[in-house]
């Protein structure tokens, strides 16, 4: 991914979220370029995963 960003003279995203919908066979991606998470001693990978999981659940319930 980093090499492709360099090849096309683009910034590397700091966060990439890909959502695949099996029923519609569609893949959607969202990219962020701002600093999303930093080296925070209180924020663990599991916390980030749980936040993402809740976000996905809310989108499914729409």
C-alpha positions as CSV (number, residue, x, y, z in Angstrom):
1,X,0.0,0.0,0.0
2,X,2.8,2.4,0.9
3,X,4.5,1.8,-2.4
4,X,1.3,2.5,-4.4
5,X,0.8,5.7,-2.5
6,X,4.4,6.7,-3.3
7,X,4.0,5.6,-7.0
8,X,0.9,7.9,-7.4
9,X,2.4,10.7,-5.3
10,X,-0.4,10.4,-2.7
11,X,-0.3,10.5,1.1
12,X,-0.5,7.3,3.1
13,X,-3.8,7.0,4.9
14,X,-3.6,6.7,8.7
15,X,-6.8,4.7,8.8
16,X,-8.5,2.5,6.2
17,X,-11.9,0.9,6.8
18,X,-13.2,-1.6,4.3
19,X,-16.8,-2.9,4.4
20,X,-17.9,-5.8,2.3
21,X,-21.6,-6.4,1.9
22,X,-22.2,-10.0,1.0
23,X,-25.8,-9.6,-0.1
24,X,-25.0,-6.8,-2.6
25,X,-21.5,-8.0,-3.4
26,X,-20.1,-4.5,-2.9
27,X,-17.0,-3.3,-1.2
28,X,-16.8,0.2,0.3
29,X,-13.8,1.9,1.6
30,X,-13.2,4.9,3.9
31,X,-9.8,6.5,4.3
32,X,-8.6,9.0,6.8
33,X,-5.4,11.0,6.6
34,X,-5.5,12.8,10.0
35,X,-3.8,11.3,13.1
36,X,-6.5,9.0,14.4
37,X,-4.7,7.2,17.3
38,X,-1.4,8.0,18.9
39,X,0.7,6.1,21.3
40,X,-1.7,6.3,24.2
41,X,-0.9,4.1,27.2
42,X,-4.6,3.9,28.1
43,X,-5.9,3.0,24.6
44,X,-5.3,-0.6,23.7
45,X,-5.9,-2.4,20.4
46,X,-8.9,-4.1,21.9
47,X,-10.4,-0.7,22.7
48,X,-9.9,0.4,19.1
49,X,-11.5,-2.9,17.8
50,X,-14.5,-2.5,20.1
51,X,-15.1,1.0,18.9
52,X,-14.9,-0.1,15.3
53,X,-17.2,-3.1,16.0
54,X,-19.9,-0.8,17.6
55,X,-19.7,1.5,14.6
56,X,-20.3,-1.4,12.2
57,X,-23.2,-2.6,14.3
58,X,-24.9,0.8,14.1
59,X,-24.5,0.9,10.3
60,X,-26.1,-2.6,10.0
61,X,-29.0,-1.5,12.2
62,X,-29.9,1.4,9.8
